[in-house]
């Protein structure tokens, strides 16, 4: 088996594993009981980086989750308002 064939197989296995985690969530132990939960932030970050590294992008098309995200009103997102963020800006870093 050539080096590139091994790399392709490894790449495919990683892709399959990440797809399975996205589809089925991950299994974690909580107080001695195995439970299924949605993918953690760490897993989502690995998936994001895998897509980025492989130049896989999405285009927001009507009826897709990506389009729905782009249409979400800013007020419904869990981020601070610009004014709140501006109040957190440190003017003089020497104070820390």
N, C-alpha and C positions, 0 to 999 in steps of 0.2 A: 504494500500500500504506500503510495507516494505521500510526501509531506503535505501537498496541497489537498489531496483527498482526505487526509486525516483532519486538516483544518476545516474543510467543508463539512465533514461529519460533525465536528465539534460545534461549528457555527449553527448547523441545523438542529442539533440537540438543545443548544441554548435557546434558540428561537422557539422550539416546541415547548420547552419548560416555561419560558416566559408567557407564551400564549396560554398554556394551561393555568398558570397562576392568575392571569387576568380573567380567564373564563370561570374558574372554579374557586378562586380565593386561595388562602393558605390555611393550613391546619396548625393550630397552636394549642399548647397545654395551659389550661386555666384551672388552678386548684386541683390538679390531678386528673382533669377531664379534658379530652381532646375536643376542640371546637373548631369550626370553620369560620373564618372571618374574611372580609374583603382584603385585597392586597394592601400591605403596609406602605407607608410613605417611602421606605427604603426600596421596596420592590418596585413601586411606581417610578422611582428615580432611576433604577437600573433599566427598566423598560424604556423610559424617556431617552436615556443615554444610548441604548442599543439602537433605537430608531434614528437618533441624530447621527450616530457613527456610521450608519448604513444609508444615510441620505434619504430616509423615508419621511415624507412630509404629507400633510393632509390639506385638502382644499375644502373650505366650508361650503357644502352643497346643501340646498334645501332638503330638509327631512333627516339630516345627519346630526349626531350628537355634537360634532364640532361646530356646526352652524348654530345649533341651539345655544352653545356656550358663547359664541360671538354676539348673539342677540340678547343675552342676559343683561338686564338693567343693572347699572353700576350699584345702585342702592341695595340690591339683593345679594351682592357679593360680600364675603366676610372680611373685607379689608378696611382699614382705617380711611377716613376721608383725608383729602390732601391737607386740609387745615390741621388735622390731628397729627399727621406725619411731620408737617413743618414745625410744630411745636416741640418735636423730639430732636430736631437738628441741634447739634452742639456747636456753638459759635467758637468757643475757645477750647481746643483739645488739651491745653496745658493743665486744665483743671483736673484731668483724670490721671 
